[in-house]
């Protein structure tokens, strides 16, 4: 491809506050339409907004986690535009004095190469309502969402591929979830992505004309939409055409975009300072207090899991993806399990059940302590790893003690050498031809004899014991 891809993302993250940003209305998702509104969030004449302090706290947390410079003095502004779901005819946002600026985020994309992407700004604003279609030729409006607090996170145009954009989104979502400032549920609209895409000839410093893509409700959709728009722009430029600055809507079902409107620039919104709100003033002490409340973030946790638990990159990436998930794993380790063995059970068997049952780790039916007890039974050779998986599946619905389940299922491993010697001698007499070949150097037959011992013992023989016994009784 003769063009360099340039991508920047604008992320709207709905904040997990109990009430809206400028009024006391609730922010519960899924309530009946227009049941969470009041004269303030509907913009009735004579009403005055009052800023929700929790919104400032959450914005500061995000800014600190993303290494932004936090303004001690910022202010809100009115962003003026007319759309049915914006009852006031303007949106309270921030413009020239946002709360947070000049941040960064590190991603890994393609062959695990690290890349630092810039964050231009993080500012607070209120959400709009929601247009609801499906009423014939009419559209209804639900204002429940109107006035819900948001932070908008604007990246620098530093991404050079859809894969990098996806890696950025995954990392950003992970950080916001760790901070517990947003639930980041794209299906419910609490995390929304707008992508700006442009192409330029390799070597050119000036950016090309960009288009904006909206209506992408999954990371997969973002990646597909970006690829589609890159291909479209490339064809236009190859044919000597010019890219028009437009806003496009992505249609997931058709895998194509359509033009929504001509893209506005900042001056089209006629920003001016919000006259009904005072400037936002915070102190260094306030920021220090917020910083002290930050949890261990994903990058720091990854380094600690590598240093303390000696885990591989793949296991760490899976465990650290979710804060609750990694905390659950650490409870298994703290109960006395080997970290490497615990990570294998958590990232394979536990994850399998969670996906099958569509549950969260908090709903998982086996406690970290019980899983640790199972791992210990395997480590002390009470049961084999294969039998351990059967016990694990039984534990999903049976909350008895692990040792009782093992006894109930008859899976306790046989380590009594006298009983095993009797089984091996019987096998020696039964398979004289194989015995002769084994004694003449066909070492691969060890597996055959081990399989026979496991069969005769109904899978209860301890493999660590039977291998040397076979060598002793059959190999000599």
ZILIN-V993916 format. One record per backbone hydrogen bond with DSSP energy under -1.0 kcal/mol. NH is the residue of the N-H (numbers start at 1). CO is the residue of the C=O. E is the energy in kcal/mol with one decimal. If there is no record, write none. Layout:
nh->[NH	NH]
co->[CO	CO]
e->[E	E]
This chain:
nh->[4	6	7	8	10	11	12	13	14	15	16	17	20	21	27	35	42	43	44	47	50	52	55	57	58	59	60	61	62	63	64	65	66	67	68	69	71	74	75	77	78	79	80	86	91	93	100	101	102	103	104	105	107	109	113	115	117	119	120	121	122	123	125	126	127	129	130	132	135	138	140	142	147	148	150	151	152	153	154	155	156	158	159	165	166	167	168	169	170	171	172	173	174	175	176	177	178	179	181	190	192	194	195	196	197	198	200	202	204	211	212	213	214	222	223	224	225	226	227	228	229	230	231	232	233	234	235	236	237	238	239	240	241	246	247	248	249	250	251	255	256	258	260	261	263	268	269	270	274	280	282	287	288	289	290	291	292	293	294	301	302	303	304	305	306	307	308	309	311	316	317	318	319	320	326	327	328	329	330	331	332	333	334	335	336	337	342	343	344	345	346	347	348	350	351	352	353	354	355	356	357	359	363	364	371	372	373	374	375	376	377	378	379	380	381	382	388	389	390	391	392	393	394	395	397	398	405	406	407	408	409	411	413	414	420	421	422	423	424	425	426	427	428	429	430	431	435	436	437	438	439	440	441	442	443	445	446	447	449	450	451	452	453	454	455	456	457	458	459	460	462	465	466	467	469	470	471	472	473	474	475]
co->[200	198	159	196	194	153	192	151	190	149	181	15	25	147	18	32	38	40	39	44	22	21	52	53	54	55	56	57	58	59	60	61	62	64	63	101	99	280	97	93	272	91	269	83	79	77	122	69	120	119	66	117	115	113	110	107	105	103	154	154	100	152	150	92	148	85	142	140	138	135	132	130	127	145	125	13	123	11	121	9	118	156	7	161	162	163	164	165	166	167	168	169	170	171	172	173	174	175	176	185	12	10	213	8	211	6	4	2	201	197	246	195	248	218	219	220	221	222	223	224	225	226	227	228	229	230	231	232	233	234	235	237	236	244	261	212	258	214	256	251	251	249	247	247	245	265	266	267	76	74	72	283	284	285	286	287	288	290	291	297	298	299	300	301	302	303	304	305	305	312	313	314	315	316	322	323	324	325	326	327	328	329	330	331	333	332	338	339	340	341	342	343	344	345	346	348	349	350	351	352	353	354	360	361	367	368	369	370	371	372	373	374	375	376	378	377	384	385	386	387	388	389	390	391	394	394	401	402	403	404	405	406	382	460	416	417	418	419	420	421	422	423	424	425	426	427	431	432	433	434	435	436	438	437	441	442	443	444	445	446	447	448	449	450	451	452	453	455	454	457	414	462	462	463	465	466	467	468	469	470	470]
e->[-3.9	-2.5	-2.4	-2.1	-3.0	-2.7	-2.8	-2.7	-3.0	-2.7	-2.5	-1.3	-1.9	-2.5	-1.1	-1.5	-1.8	-1.1	-2.9	-1.6	-1.5	-2.3	-1.2	-2.0	-2.7	-2.3	-2.5	-2.3	-2.3	-2.5	-2.7	-2.5	-1.7	-1.5	-3.2	-3.5	-3.2	-2.3	-1.5	-3.0	-3.0	-2.8	-2.5	-2.3	-2.5	-3.2	-2.1	-2.1	-1.5	-2.1	-2.6	-2.0	-2.9	-1.6	-1.3	-2.2	-3.1	-2.4	-1.8	-1.4	-2.5	-1.9	-1.7	-1.9	-2.3	-2.7	-2.4	-3.6	-1.1	-1.5	-2.6	-2.8	-2.6	-2.3	-2.6	-1.8	-2.9	-2.9	-2.5	-2.7	-2.8	-2.5	-1.8	-1.8	-2.4	-2.4	-2.3	-2.2	-2.7	-2.2	-2.7	-2.7	-2.1	-2.2	-2.5	-2.2	-2.1	-2.2	-1.6	-2.2	-2.5	-2.4	-2.2	-3.2	-2.6	-2.0	-1.6	-1.4	-2.3	-2.2	-2.5	-3.0	-2.8	-2.1	-2.2	-2.5	-2.8	-2.3	-2.2	-2.3	-2.4	-2.6	-2.2	-2.2	-2.7	-2.2	-1.9	-2.1	-2.5	-2.4	-1.6	-1.7	-2.7	-1.1	-3.1	-3.5	-2.9	-2.3	-2.9	-1.4	-1.4	-2.1	-3.3	-1.5	-1.7	-1.4	-1.4	-1.0	-1.8	-2.9	-2.5	-2.0	-2.5	-2.0	-2.2	-2.8	-1.8	-1.1	-1.1	-2.4	-2.5	-1.9	-2.1	-2.8	-1.9	-2.3	-3.4	-1.4	-1.0	-2.3	-2.7	-1.8	-2.5	-2.7	-2.3	-2.1	-2.0	-2.0	-2.1	-1.6	-1.5	-1.9	-2.8	-1.1	-2.1	-1.3	-2.9	-2.5	-1.7	-2.0	-2.6	-2.7	-1.3	-2.5	-1.2	-1.9	-1.9	-2.2	-2.2	-2.3	-2.8	-1.5	-1.2	-1.1	-2.3	-2.2	-2.1	-2.0	-2.5	-2.1	-1.9	-1.7	-2.3	-2.1	-1.6	-2.4	-2.2	-1.4	-1.0	-2.4	-2.6	-2.2	-1.9	-2.3	-1.4	-1.6	-1.9	-2.2	-2.0	-2.8	-2.4	-2.2	-4.5	-4.3	-1.9	-2.5	-1.6	-1.8	-2.5	-2.4	-2.0	-2.0	-2.2	-1.8	-1.7	-2.2	-2.0	-2.2	-2.0	-2.4	-2.6	-1.3	-1.5	-2.2	-2.1	-1.8	-2.0	-1.0	-2.4	-2.5	-2.1	-1.8	-2.3	-2.5	-2.0	-2.6	-2.1	-1.2	-4.0	-1.2	-2.1	-1.6	-2.3	-1.5	-1.5	-2.7	-2.0	-2.2	-3.0	-2.5	-1.7]
